[in-house]
Amino acid sequence: MKATVYVTIKQNVLDPQGAAVEGALHSMGFQEVGKVRIGKYLEFELDTTDRLEAEQRVTLMCEKLLANTVIEDYRFELEG
C-alpha cells in the first residue's frame, strides 16, 4: 500500500522560509504570488493490505517523527 503524507506549518505559525521564497519570487517579477507556505511531501510503501492498520501506523509515524505537531499539521492518503 502506498502512503502519501503532506506536512504543513499551522496557519497561526510564522513561516520565515515561506516569506523568504515569497520575497525572492517578488524580486524576480512574480508579483501575483502571496502567502507562501513551505511544507514537506513524503511517499512510502507499507507492507500491509489492511487499510485500518495502515491508517493507524501512518498516524503514529506522523505523530512521532514526520510532523512536529506543536507547529505543523499533517494529512495523508493511502492507495492500494
Secondary structure, DSSP 4 states (H G I P E B T S, - for coil): -EEEEEEEE-TTS--HHHHHHHHHHHHTT-TT------EEEEEEE-S---HHHHHHHHHHHIIIII--TTTEEEEEEEE-
